[in-house]
Amino acid sequence: MFTSCRKEALDNYYGRPENLGPPIYQTLESKGNFKSLLAVIDKSGYKNTLSAAGYWTLFAPNDAAFQKYFTDNSTSLDKIDAETARKIVTYCLVYNAYQTDHIADFQSTTQPVGWVPNNAYKRRTAYYDSYYTGNGPDGASTTLLSSNRNGILYLLGDNNNKYIPYFYSTYMATRGLTEADYKYFFPNATYSGFNVVDAQVTNRNILAENGVIHEIDRVLLPLPSLEDQITKNAQYSLYKRILDQFMVTYLTSPDLNNRYRVNTGKSNSVYVKLYSNLLAYSPNNENFLKVQDNDGQAEGYTLFAPTNDVLYKYLNDVVLEFFKSTPTQQLTNAQIDALVNTLPPGIIADLLNAHMFQATVWPSKFATTNNFLNEPARFSSTADIVQKQFCSNGVFYGATKVQATNVFSTVYARAYLDPNNYSIMTLLLNQGLRIALTNPGIRYTVFMMPDAALKAAGYNYDATTTTFSYTSNGATVSGNAVRDQLIRILQLSIVPTQNNELNDLSGSGIIETNNGEYIRWNNNTISSGGTVESGTTLNVVGSKDYSNGRVYYLGNNGIITYPVKTLPQQIAVNAATTTSPYYNFYRYLVNSQIYNANTQDLTGLTLGANYTVFIPTNEAIVQAVRDGVLPGNAATGVPNFTPTATLDKDNVARFIYYHFLSGITIAPDGKKSPNGTAQPTLLKNANGDVVNITVINQPNNLRVVDVNGRQATVLPPNNASNFPATSNYLGTRTLFHQINNYLKYIY
């Protein structure tokens, strides 16, 4: 009795549920309307699989679906061969059993682990293509495999199974998708809220012992991959040829060859058709990114393939503009093909990646879905798309437009698309400025740096060793220090100009560059601290506009350089004679205890820091002597530049430090400290605290107020005939300004 009770309890717990039907095959038999499907299953060799233990979902076409298939394809059941039968069965056969309570859920293997509701629209099927014959290392009859990962050889144990898409109402609603998104791809289908490709699910959640059946009203064959889709359409052959020519390699391995021999008994070498890891993805890879195992359930790739005519035109007008004898030259297709062969791999990759998305781009989401270059799909779903196809690994759009990628349309493009003349500049831009300069929402002015100009200045780049070098007076140095010098020159040549401040260089002005240093312009000439120091004049000889700004060309192989002299040396330029504007200030400085005669520099300055120096006029210095602030004859105001008393020496040092703003460079442009802000000087009081001055900066009206409330005004820059000026004078990360009063500190 006890044994009987125990068996009954075990049966109740572990026994076969009464509502569980027989296996899938037998359940189909019992329904009576799947006779054609059962015959196809028999031909495919999957009867035993669907009659035995397992865990499957079968999207099962009913007899009416097969009758439609026979009519549409002028065929019959007896004409379906074993291979076609295998395709029909295995593409509708999905691993694991999914009822509608989870059909739209993503099976996450990372946090959050488990079902992620309404986040999936595809499932992996039992169908895969395996080996095929095509062009490769052994000619047109090369035995090939499609890559099953992006950018790596091949992962054994993964057959690159195709996915089948379905469209369930809760997923569509969660993603903000409507019937229009579905009908865009399947205009002749009826949207029901549960569709599989272009079929409707007419009877859902038919439970079987080894899975779940969803009855559908159409026969489905495996969808093409993105590679299949673009290959079979000649109107996209140029894009496809560029893909294959530059981004495909064929690789083999002993493991692959051994596996092929075991599977087929043949001794051919097997090659994986592998796309470059420069691409967003491999169009022949049926898996998604594999960040986690099931991510192909939730996402797919998207490819916008431009037609040959628009791609040829874009190559002629944009990509190859600087390879032509004149910008208006119209190249032949053969000439374009030849020039494309000379392009750097990065340009090729960007051209292709502009059309590749690591996400499903739904018709209603063009503007909000970004490609591999982080740019939205710039197409009209109604005007620019001539073909659309849901594929097994993504979505294909044939387009009569080329995606105008930012790297080809912004100021970055001028150097990038002219590698014969701006290869060094492009390398430097790619050290960290590419993202900024390709942002269409931020405007820049860029002064071009030709290779010839950089080489004339002593700079070079060795592609073999990937090092920058600098040669001066027969001595060459190389390494990161030279690269940093070049980046500083580059930063001086890039100016954020959101309001097009440099679109007219016929007047004069000063502006801050990308690294906080300043340059000046006057009557279509450009000056920097380096050009002032060397006495060089840079003439602007031309320009070109882009979507986010303008580039300028400088004559005589000129480049905008930075100064190398110390701040005292730069002050000395305007202090040569007693009538020079900086004379009195400079004489106190070079005779002070904070001046190092060996280095010709001031103690207390930090290498690489920014400064603003307010230099009182000679008359203001005389007044400081009369006021007893500086040593000299208080009655006559004659300065004593070489005092001997300790207090006098200290007063001179403090006076000088108090006229140096520390950590900031300010021009009279109204941008920094426009409403009056206390700014730190180099002077510290007896308690060790920094002594500030207040800066009031309005356009062309820069004033400073000391701690005593005394005000000094920056004198206007010298007129154009004396350019550069003694105010707005360019130094090493420094601006020197002449002020009409001295600043009095409290120590």
C-alpha positions in Angstrom: 0.0 0.0 0.0 2.8 2.4 0.9 4.6 1.6 -2.3 1.5 2.2 -4.3 1.0 5.6 -2.6 4.5 6.6 -3.2 4.4 5.7 -6.9 1.1 7.7 -7.3 2.8 10.7 -5.7 5.8 10.4 -8.1 3.5 10.1 -11.1 1.6 13.1 -10.1 4.8 15.1 -9.8 6.9 13.7 -12.6 4.3 12.1 -14.8 3.3 13.3 -18.3 0.8 16.2 -18.0 -2.7 15.1 -19.3 -3.0 18.3 -21.5 0.4 17.6 -23.2 -0.1 16.5 -26.7 2.0 13.9 -28.6 5.2 15.0 -30.3 5.1 17.7 -32.9 4.9 15.3 -35.9 2.1 13.3 -34.4 0.3 16.5 -33.3 0.4 17.7 -36.9 -1.1 14.4 -38.0 -3.9 14.7 -35.5 -4.9 18.1 -36.7 -5.7 17.0 -40.2 -4.7 20.2 -42.1 -1.0 19.7 -42.3 -0.8 16.9 -44.8 1.5 18.7 -47.2 3.8 19.8 -44.4 4.0 16.2 -43.1 5.0 15.0 -46.6 7.7 17.8 -46.7 8.9 16.8 -43.3 9.2 13.2 -44.5 11.2 14.3 -47.5 13.5 16.5 -45.4 14.5 13.7 -43.1 13.2 15.4 -40.0 10.3 13.0 -39.1 12.3 11.3 -36.4 13.5 14.6 -35.0 10.0 16.0 -34.7 8.7 12.7 -33.3 11.3 12.4 -30.6 12.3 14.2 -27.5 13.3 17.8 -28.0 12.4 21.4 -27.3 11.3 23.2 -30.5 9.0 25.9 -31.9 7.6 25.1 -35.3 6.0 27.8 -37.4 3.9 25.3 -39.4 2.3 26.2 -42.8 -1.1 24.6 -43.2 -2.4 22.9 -46.3 -3.9 26.1 -47.6 -0.5 27.8 -47.4 1.0 25.0 -49.4 -1.7 25.2 -52.1 -0.9 28.9 -52.4 2.8 28.1 -52.6 2.2 25.5 -55.3 0.2 28.0 -57.4 2.6 30.9 -57.0 5.6 28.8 -57.9 4.0 26.6 -60.6 5.0 23.5 -58.7 3.5 20.7 -56.7 4.2 18.5 -53.7 5.8 15.7 -55.6 8.2 18.2 -57.3 9.6 19.4 -54.0 13.0 17.8 -53.6 14.7 16.9 -50.4 16.9 20.0 -50.3 13.9 22.3 -50.7 12.0 20.3 -48.2 14.9 20.7 -45.7 14.9 24.5 -46.3 11.2 24.7 -45.6 11.2 22.6 -42.5 14.4 23.8 -40.8 13.8 27.5 -41.4 10.5 27.3 -39.7 12.0 25.2 -36.9 13.2 27.3 -34.0 15.4 26.1 -31.1 13.5 26.1 -27.8 9.8 26.2 -27.3 8.2 29.6 -27.2 4.5 30.2 -26.5 3.2 33.7 -27.0 3.8 34.6 -23.3 7.5 34.7 -24.1 7.7 34.9 -27.9 8.5 38.7 -27.8 10.9 38.4 -24.9 14.7 38.5 -25.1 16.6 35.7 -23.3 19.3 37.7 -21.6 22.4 36.0 -20.3 23.8 39.1 -18.7 22.1 41.5 -16.2 19.2 41.4 -16.1 19.4 37.7 -16.5 16.3 35.9 -17.9 13.4 37.2 -19.9 13.5 40.8 -20.9 9.9 41.5 -21.9 9.0 42.7 -25.4 12.6 43.1 -26.6 12.9 40.4 -29.3 11.7 39.9 -32.8 13.8 37.0 -34.1 14.8 33.5 -33.2 17.6 31.2 -34.3 16.4 28.4 -36.7 17.7 25.0 -37.5 18.7 26.1 -41.0 22.2 26.9 -42.1 23.9 27.1 -45.5 27.2 25.4 -44.6 29.8 25.0 -47.5 29.3 26.6 -50.8 31.3 27.2 -54.0 32.4 30.7 -55.2 35.3 33.0 -56.1 38.3 32.6 -53.8 41.9 31.5 -53.7 41.2 28.4 -55.7 39.3 30.4 -58.4 35.6 30.3 -59.1 35.3 26.8 -57.6 36.8 27.6 -54.2 35.1 25.8 -51.3 33.9 28.5 -48.9 32.3 29.1 -45.6 30.7 32.3 -44.4 32.2 33.9 -41.3 30.1 33.2 -38.2 31.7 36.1 -36.2 32.7 39.6 -37.0 36.3 40.1 -37.7 37.6 36.7 -36.6 38.3 33.5 -38.5 35.6 31.0 -37.6 34.2 29.6 -34.4 33.9 25.8 -34.7 30.7 24.4 -33.2 28.6 27.3 -34.6 26.9 26.5 -38.0 26.0 30.1 -38.6 22.3 29.3 -38.4 19.9 31.8 -39.9 17.3 33.7 -37.9 13.7 34.1 -38.7 11.9 37.4 -37.9 8.4 37.7 -36.5 6.3 40.6 -35.5 4.4 40.4 -32.3 2.1 43.1 -31.1 3.7 43.7 -27.7 7.2 44.0 -29.2 5.9 46.4 -31.9 4.1 48.6 -29.3 7.1 48.7 -27.0 9.4 49.8 -29.8 6.9 52.4 -31.0 6.4 50.5 -34.3 3.1 50.3 -36.2 1.5 48.3 -38.9 3.1 50.8 -41.4 6.6 49.6 -40.4 5.6 46.0 -41.1 3.7 46.8 -44.3 6.7 48.8 -45.6 8.5 45.4 -46.1 5.4 43.2 -46.8 2.9 45.4 -48.6 0.8 42.4 -49.7 0.6 40.8 -46.3 -2.1 41.4 -43.7 -0.8 42.6 -40.4 -2.4 40.7 -37.6 -0.3 41.4 -34.5 1.5 38.0 -34.8 3.2 37.6 -38.2 6.2 35.5 -39.2 7.9 37.1 -42.2 4.9 37.8 -44.5 2.7 35.0 -43.0 0.0 35.3 -40.4 -0.2 33.1 -37.4 -3.7 31.7 -37.6 -3.6 29.3 -34.7 -1.1 29.8 -31.9 0.3 27.9 -28.9 -0.5 24.3 -30.0 1.3 22.3 -27.3 3.2 19.2 -28.2 5.4 16.9 -26.1 8.6 18.3 -27.7 7.6 21.9 -28.2 5.1 24.4 -29.5 3.4 24.8 -32.9 2.2 28.1 -34.3 0.1 27.5 -37.5 0.9 30.0 -40.3 -0.8 30.7 -43.6 2.3 30.9 -45.9 5.1 28.6 -46.8 8.4 30.3 -45.8 11.8 29.7 -47.4 15.1 30.9 -45.8 15.6 34.6 -46.1 18.8 35.7 -47.8 21.6 37.2 -45.7 22.6 40.8 -46.4 25.5 39.5 -48.5 23.2 37.3 -50.5 20.8 40.2 -51.1 23.4 42.6 -52.3 25.1 40.0 -54.4 22.1 39.1 -56.5 21.3 42.8 -57.3 23.5 44.2 -60.1 22.4 47.7 -59.4 24.5 47.7 -56.2 27.5 46.0 -57.8 29.9 49.0 -57.2 29.3 49.0 -53.5 29.6 45.2 -53.4 32.8 45.3 -55.5 34.4 47.8 -53.1 33.4 45.6 -50.2 34.9 42.5 -51.7 38.0 44.2 -53.1 39.1 46.0 -50.0 37.4 44.3 -47.0 37.5 40.6 -47.7 40.2 38.0 -47.0 40.1 34.3 -47.4 41.5 32.3 -44.6 41.8 28.6 -43.9 43.0 26.3 -41.1 43.8 22.6 -40.5 40.8 22.3 -38.3 38.5 23.6 -41.0 40.0 21.3 -43.6 39.8 18.3 -41.3 36.2 19.0 -40.5 35.3 19.3 -44.2 37.0 15.9 -44.9 35.1 14.3 -42.1 31.7 15.8 -43.2 32.1 15.2 -46.9 34.9 12.8 -47.6 36.5 15.4 -49.9 40.0 16.8 -49.5 39.4 20.3 -50.8 40.8 23.2 -48.8 38.0 25.2 -47.2 38.3 29.0 -46.9 36.3 31.3 -44.7 35.2 34.5 -46.4 36.2 36.9 -43.7 35.3 40.6 -43.7 37.7 43.1 -42.2 37.3 44.2 -38.6 37.3 47.8 -39.9 33.7 47.2 -40.9 30.7 47.5 -38.7 29.9 43.8 -39.3 30.4 41.0 -41.7 27.4 40.9 -44.1 27.6 37.1 -44.3 27.6 36.6 -40.5 24.2 35.2 -39.5 24.9 36.0 -35.8 24.7 39.4 -34.3 27.5 41.0 -32.3 27.6 38.1 -29.8 28.1 40.5 -26.9 25.9 37.8 -25.3 24.8 34.6 -26.8 21.2 35.5 -27.8 21.7 39.1 -28.8 20.6 38.1 -32.3 17.0 37.8 -30.9 16.8 41.5 -30.2 18.8 43.1 -33.0 20.1 42.8 -36.5 22.2 44.7 -38.9 21.0 47.2 -41.5 22.6 47.9 -44.8 21.7 50.9 -47.1 23.3 50.0 -50.5 23.5 53.0 -52.9 22.8 52.3 -56.5 25.8 52.3 -58.9 24.9 55.7 -60.6 24.7 57.7 -57.4 27.7 56.0 -55.8 29.8 56.8 -58.9 28.7 60.4 -58.8 29.5 60.7 -55.1 32.9 59.2 -55.6 33.6 61.7 -58.4 32.2 64.8 -56.6 33.3 64.2 -53.0 35.6 61.3 -52.2 37.9 61.8 -55.2 37.6 65.6 -55.5 41.3 66.2 -54.7 42.5 63.4 -57.0 41.3 65.3 -60.0 43.0 67.9 -62.1 40.1 70.4 -61.4 37.2 70.1 -58.9 34.7 70.2 -61.8 36.4 67.4 -63.8 34.0 64.5 -64.5 35.9 61.2 -64.3 34.8 58.2 -66.3 33.7 55.1 -64.3 36.9 53.4 -65.3 39.0 56.3 -64.0 37.0 56.3 -60.7 37.6 52.6 -60.3 41.3 53.1 -60.8 41.5 56.0 -58.3 39.5 54.1 -55.7 42.2 51.6 -55.8 44.6 54.2 -54.4 42.5 55.3 -51.5 43.7 54.6 -47.9 41.8 51.7 -46.2 40.3 54.2 -43.7 38.5 56.2 -46.4 37.2 53.0 -47.9 36.0 51.7 -44.5 34.3 55.0 -43.8 32.5 55.1 -47.1 31.2 51.6 -46.5 30.4 52.0 -42.8 28.4 55.1 -43.5 25.8 52.7 -44.9 26.1 50.0 -42.2 24.2 50.0 -39.0 24.7 47.7 -36.0 21.0 48.0 -35.4 17.7 47.4 -37.1 16.7 50.6 -38.8 12.9 50.5 -38.9 11.2 52.6 -41.6 9.8 55.1 -39.0 13.1 55.3 -37.1 15.6 56.5 -39.8 16.2 59.8 -38.0 16.8 58.2 -34.6 18.9 55.2 -35.5 22.7 55.8 -35.9 25.1 54.0 -38.1 28.6 52.7 -37.2 29.9 56.2 -37.5 27.3 57.4 -35.0 25.2 59.3 -37.6 21.5 58.9 -38.3 20.2 57.4 -41.5 19.9 60.5 -43.8 17.4 59.0 -46.2 13.8 59.5 -46.9 11.9 56.2 -46.5 9.5 57.4 -49.3 11.8 59.2 -51.7 15.2 57.5 -51.5 14.5 53.8 -51.0 13.9 51.8 -54.2 14.2 48.3 -52.6 13.7 46.9 -49.1 14.1 43.4 -47.9 14.0 41.7 -44.6 17.0 39.4 -44.4 18.0 36.6 -42.1 20.7 38.7 -40.4 19.2 42.2 -40.8 17.4 44.7 -43.1 18.5 45.7 -46.6 17.6 49.0 -48.2 18.5 49.8 -51.8 19.0 53.6 -52.0 19.1 56.2 -54.7 21.2 58.4 -52.4 24.6 58.1 -50.7 24.8 58.6 -47.0 26.7 62.0 -46.8 28.9 60.9 -43.9 30.3 63.6 -41.6 33.9 62.6 -42.2 33.4 63.5 -45.9 31.3 66.6 -45.5 32.8 68.5 -42.5 36.1 70.5 -42.2 37.8 67.3 -41.3 37.3 66.1 -44.8 39.6 68.6 -46.4 42.7 66.9 -45.0 41.3 63.4 -44.8 40.2 63.2 -48.5 43.6 64.5 -49.7 46.1 62.0 -48.4 48.6 63.0 -51.1 49.0 66.5 -49.6 47.7 66.3 -46.0 48.7 62.9 -44.7 50.5 64.2 -41.6 47.7 66.6 -40.7 45.2 63.7 -40.9 47.4 61.6 -38.7 47.4 64.4 -36.1 43.7 65.0 -36.4 43.2 61.3 -35.7 45.1 61.6 -32.4 41.9 62.9 -30.8 40.3 65.7 -32.8 38.4 63.7 -35.4 35.2 63.3 -33.4 35.1 67.0 -32.6 35.8 68.2 -36.2 33.3 65.8 -37.7 30.5 67.1 -35.4 28.1 68.9 -37.8 26.6 70.9 -34.9 29.9 72.6 -34.0 31.5 75.1 -36.4 35.2 75.5 -36.9 37.7 77.4 -38.9 40.8 75.4 -39.9 44.0 76.6 -41.3 45.4 73.9 -43.5 48.8 72.3 -42.8 50.2 70.7 -46.0 52.8 68.0 -45.8 55.1 70.2 -47.9 54.9 73.0 -45.3 55.5 70.7 -42.4 58.4 69.1 -44.1 59.9 72.5 -45.0 59.7 73.4 -41.3 61.6 70.2 -40.5 58.8 67.8 -39.5 58.2 64.4 -41.0 56.5 61.1 -40.4 57.9 57.6 -40.9 55.1 55.2 -41.7 57.4 52.2 -41.2 58.3 53.1 -37.7 55.1 55.1 -37.1 57.1 58.0 -35.6 57.2 61.7 -36.0 60.5 63.5 -36.4 61.9 67.0 -36.4 65.2 68.1 -38.0 66.9 71.4 -37.2 70.5 72.4 -38.0 71.2 68.9 -39.2 70.1 67.2 -35.9 67.0 65.0 -35.9 64.9 64.0 -32.9 61.8 61.8 -32.9 59.2 60.4 -30.7 56.2 61.6 -28.6 57.8 65.0 -27.9 57.8 65.8 -31.6 54.2 64.5 -32.0 53.2 66.8 -29.1 54.8 69.8 -30.9 52.9 69.0 -34.0 49.6 68.6 -32.1 50.2 72.0 -30.6 50.7 73.5 -34.1 47.5 71.7 -35.2 45.6 73.1 -32.2 46.7 76.6 -33.1 45.3 76.0 -36.6 41.8 75.0 -35.4 39.5 77.7 -34.2 36.0 77.1 -32.8 33.9 79.7 -34.6 30.3 78.9 -33.9 29.2 82.3 -35.2 31.5 82.3 -38.3 33.8 84.8 -36.6 36.6 84.2 -39.1 34.5 84.2 -42.3 35.8 87.8 -43.0 39.5 88.3 -42.5 39.7 91.7 -44.3 39.6 93.6 -41.0 41.6 92.8 -37.9 41.0 91.0 -34.6 42.1 88.3 -32.2 40.6 84.9 -31.4 41.2 82.0 -29.2 42.3 78.7 -30.8 41.3 75.2 -29.9 44.0 74.8 -27.2 43.5 78.2 -25.5 46.3 80.1 -27.4 45.5 83.1 -29.5 46.0 84.1 -33.1 45.4 87.4 -34.8 44.3 88.4 -38.2 44.7 91.6 -40.1 43.8 92.3 -43.7 43.8 88.6 -44.7 47.1 87.9 -42.9 47.4 85.6 -39.9 49.8 86.0 -36.9 50.6 83.6 -34.0 53.1 83.9 -31.3 55.5 81.8 -33.4 55.1 83.9 -36.6 55.6 87.1 -34.6 58.7 85.6 -33.0 60.1 84.6 -36.4 59.0 87.7 -38.3 56.9 85.7 -40.7 53.8 86.9 -42.4 51.1 84.3 -43.3 48.9 85.4 -46.2 45.5 83.8 -46.7 45.3 82.7 -50.3 42.1 80.7 -50.5 39.3 79.0 -48.7 36.7 76.2 -48.9 33.5 75.8 -47.1 32.1 72.7 -45.5 29.0 71.7 -43.6 30.4 72.9 -40.3 32.8 75.6 -41.1 35.6 76.9 -43.4 39.1 75.9 -44.2 41.8 78.5 -45.2 44.9 78.0 -47.2 48.1 79.9 -46.3 50.6 81.0 -48.9 54.3 80.2 -49.2 53.9 76.8 -47.5 53.1 78.7 -44.3 52.0 77.1 -41.1 50.8 78.7 -37.8 53.6 78.1 -35.3 53.9 78.6 -31.6 56.7 80.7 -30.0 59.6 79.1 -28.1 61.1 82.1 -26.3 60.5 82.9 -22.7 58.0 85.5 -21.6 60.8 88.0 -20.6 62.4 87.5 -24.0 59.0 88.2 -25.7 58.6 91.3 -23.5 62.0 92.5 -24.6 60.9 92.8 -28.2 58.9 95.9 -27.2 61.5 97.2 -24.7 64.6 97.8 -26.9 64.9 101.6 -26.3 63.8 104.1 -23.6 60.8 105.0 -25.8 59.7 101.4 -26.3 56.3 100.7 -24.7 57.5 98.0 -22.4 60.9 99.5 -21.5 60.5 100.5 -17.9 58.6 97.4 -16.9 61.1 95.2 -18.6 64.1 96.9 -17.0 62.6 96.3 -13.6 61.9 92.7 -14.5 65.3 91.7 -15.8 67.1 93.3 -12.9 64.7 91.7 -10.3 65.5 88.9 -7.9 62.9 86.7 -9.6 64.7 86.8 -13.0 67.1 84.0 -13.9 69.7 85.5 -16.3 70.9 82.0 -17.3 67.5 80.8 -18.5 66.2 84.3 -19.3 63.0 83.4 -17.5 61.1 84.3 -14.3 60.9 82.0 -11.3 57.4 81.0 -10.3 56.2 80.4 -13.9 54.8 76.9 -14.7 55.7 75.3 -18.0 52.7 74.9 -20.2 50.5 77.2 -18.2 48.5 80.1 -19.5 49.1 83.8 -18.5 47.9 87.3 -19.2 50.5 90.1 -18.5 49.3 93.6 -17.9 52.3 95.9 -18.6 51.9 99.5 -17.4 53.0 102.3 -19.8 56.3 103.9 -19.1 54.4 106.9 -17.7 52.5 104.7 -15.3 55.7 103.1 -14.1 57.0 106.6 -13.4 53.9 107.3 -11.4 54.5 104.2 -9.4 57.9 105.5 -8.5 56.5 108.8 -7.5 53.9 107.0 -5.3 56.6 105.0 -3.6 55.4 101.7 -5.0 58.6 101.1 -7.0 62.2 102.1 -6.0 63.5 105.3 -7.6 63.4 109.1 -7.1 60.0 109.9 -5.7 60.4 113.5 -6.5 61.2 113.1 -10.2 59.8 109.7 -10.8 63.1 108.4 -12.3 63.1 104.6 -11.8 65.9 102.8 -9.9 66.1 99.5 -11.9 68.8 98.0 -9.7 67.9 98.6 -6.1 70.1 97.2 -3.4 67.8 97.3 -0.4 66.0 94.0 0.3 62.7 95.7 0.8 63.0 97.5 -2.6 63.9 94.2 -4.3 60.9 92.5 -2.7 58.6 95.4 -3.8 59.8 95.0 -7.4 59.2 91.2 -7.4 55.7 91.7 -5.9 54.9 94.4 -8.4 55.8 92.2 -11.3 54.0 89.2 -10.0 50.9 91.3 -9.4 50.7 92.2 -13.1 50.7 88.5 -14.2 47.4 86.7 -14.3 48.0 83.0 -13.6 46.2 80.2 -15.4 44.2 82.2 -17.8 44.7 84.1 -21.1 42.2 86.9 -21.6 41.7 89.0 -24.8 39.5 92.1 -25.0 36.7 90.2 -26.7 34.1 90.1 -24.0 34.2 86.3 -23.7 36.1 85.6 -20.4 35.0 87.5 -17.3 32.6 89.8 -19.1 30.8 91.0 -15.9 33.8 91.4 -13.6 35.5 88.4 -12.0 38.3 88.1 -9.5 41.3 86.4 -11.2 44.4 85.1 -9.5 47.8 86.7 -10.0 51.2 85.2 -9.4 51.5 87.3 -6.2 50.9 85.7 -2.8 50.5 87.8 0.3 52.3 87.4 3.6 49.9 84.7 4.6 50.5 82.7 1.4 47.2 83.6 -0.1 46.9 84.5 -3.8 46.2 88.1 -4.4 43.5 88.7 -7.0 42.7 91.5 -9.4 39.2 92.0 -10.9 38.9 91.7 -14.7 36.0 93.4 -16.5 36.0 92.3 -20.1 33.7 93.8 -22.7 34.3 93.7 -26.4 37.2 96.1 -27.1 37.0 97.4 -23.5 39.2 95.3 -21.1 39.7 96.8 -17.7 41.4 95.6 -14.5 40.8 96.7 -10.9 43.3 96.1 -8.2 42.6 95.3 -4.5 42.6 99.0 -3.7 39.8 99.7 -6.2 42.1 101.5 -8.6 41.3 100.8 -12.3 43.5 100.4 -15.3 42.3 100.1 -18.9 44.0 98.1 -21.6 45.1 100.4 -24.4 43.8 99.6 -27.9 46.0 97.5 -30.1 48.3 99.4 -32.3 46.8 100.3 -35.7 47.2 98.1 -38.7 50.5 99.8 -39.8 52.1 98.7 -36.6 50.6 95.2 -36.6 51.3 93.2 -34.4 50.4 95.4 -31.4 51.7 96.1 -27.9 48.3 95.1 -26.6 47.1 91.7 -27.7 50.8 90.9 -28.2 51.2 87.2 -28.7 53.5 85.2 -26.4 53.9 81.7 -25.2 50.4 80.7 -24.1 50.2 84.4 -23.1 48.8 87.7 -24.2 50.6 90.9 -23.2 48.5 94.0 -22.8 49.6 97.6 -22.3 47.6 99.3 -19.5 47.3 103.0 -18.7 47.8 102.7 -15.0 49.8 100.5 -12.6 48.2 97.9 -10.3 48.8 98.4 -6.6 48.8 95.3 -4.4 48.2 94.8 -0.6 50.8 92.5 0.8 
